Amino acid sequence: VDLSTSIAGVSLPNLFFNASGVWCQHESELKELLNSESGSLITKSATFEYREGNPSPRYVPLPAGSINSMGLPNEGYEYYLNYAKNYDYTNNVKPLFVSLSGLSLQDNVKMVEQFVAADLPCILEINFSCPNVPGKPQLGYDMDAMENALKVLAPIVKKPFGIKLPPYFDIAHFDAVAAIVNKIDNLAFVTCVNSVGNGLAIDFETETALIKPKDGFGGLGGAMILNTALANVNAFHRRLNEGKKVIGVGGVTSGKEAFLHVLAGASAVQIGTQLKEEGPVFFARVKKELEEIMQAKGYKSLDDFRGKVKTL
Ligand SMILES: O=C(O)c1[nH]c(=O)[nH]c(=O)c1Cl
């Protein structure tokens, strides 16, 4: 069976890679992803300057997933620009994605301009949905600000790029966001979903929040968000113009959920919580599991079933 796919006109040997933020802040982690069976890799969302991020504990696994309020810890965009400059695009079969998450539109413009000036083959995923920077409402929930940002950034990027979106929970929001995305010609993909923002995990015995930042409020990930993720993948798959793709992320803990993401319309699948918990060996497992599922169902490629979820 064939697990290959393409995003933004670039081919991936298989559909799996990390969700930005997981196993990708430092070069040593990125090297482990490169040496894993992932089909690609993406860097931690970069801000203009280095950021320590929020105080720990800031990530905690939960019975059905995870909660995090990392606070955008990253090495600063020049670190990832340098990594992207040194990446061996010729001999690495895996394309490189770079995530940018400026704290302002000006910062996003400055970072994008530097990447465009470097003229590299890496693909930009601009993060419109970080829920954990205190005092910064996330762009993904401000439709006018998001449209304005895209109208400023898309012409600077020129090449195909993507955006990381938060989960939406209202059909009117699916309609509104898809209409904005469809206006931007070189917006080649949307990555759905970022963590379900501002959940709260409390320890029963100690009667205390599990993470330190923001009174314990943080983004939810993992198994518990699978059905929200599938809905967002399918909602945008149904609404986006021909040629625009959806990368699915949220709740993939085995080949089965990866299969469901593709059935919902995903062209690639990112892994967050399960990668954090199991490590990069997870890519070998999830690949094998998906291959076995496809074999059992008689599918030869992802195109055989992508987006073909049936309704009653
Ligand atoms: O707190 C974070 O660093 C973070 N955490 C998330 O769950 N999603 C994001 O986009 C970011 Cl930027």
The ligand as an SDF file (V2000), in Angstrom:
LIG
                    3D

 12 12  0  0  0  0  0  0  0  0999 V2000
    1.8160   26.9700   24.5930 O   0  0  0  0  0  0  0  0  0  0  0  0
    2.3080   26.7480   23.4600 C   0  0  0  0  0  0  0  0  0  0  0  0
    3.5210   26.9570   23.1490 O   0  0  0  0  0  0  0  0  0  0  0  0
    1.3590   26.2010   22.4550 C   0  0  0  0  0  0  0  0  0  0  0  0
    0.5520   25.2010   22.8730 N   0  0  0  0  0  0  0  0  0  0  0  0
   -0.4360   24.6850   22.0710 C   0  0  0  0  0  0  0  0  0  0  0  0
   -1.1840   23.7710   22.4610 O   0  0  0  0  0  0  0  0  0  0  0  0
   -0.5880   25.1910   20.8270 N   0  0  0  0  0  0  0  0  0  0  0  0
    0.1850   26.1820   20.3370 C   0  0  0  0  0  0  0  0  0  0  0  0
   -0.0080   26.6220   19.1740 O   0  0  0  0  0  0  0  0  0  0  0  0
    1.2160   26.7130   21.1780 C   0  0  0  0  0  0  0  0  0  0  0  0
    2.2450   27.9640   20.5730 Cl  0  0  0  0  0  0  0  0  0  0  0  0
  1  2  2  0
  2  3  1  0
  2  4  1  0
  4  5  1  0
  4 11  2  0
  5  6  1  0
  6  7  2  0
  6  8  1  0
  8  9  1  0
  9 10  2  0
  9 11  1  0
 11 12  1  0
M  END
$$$$
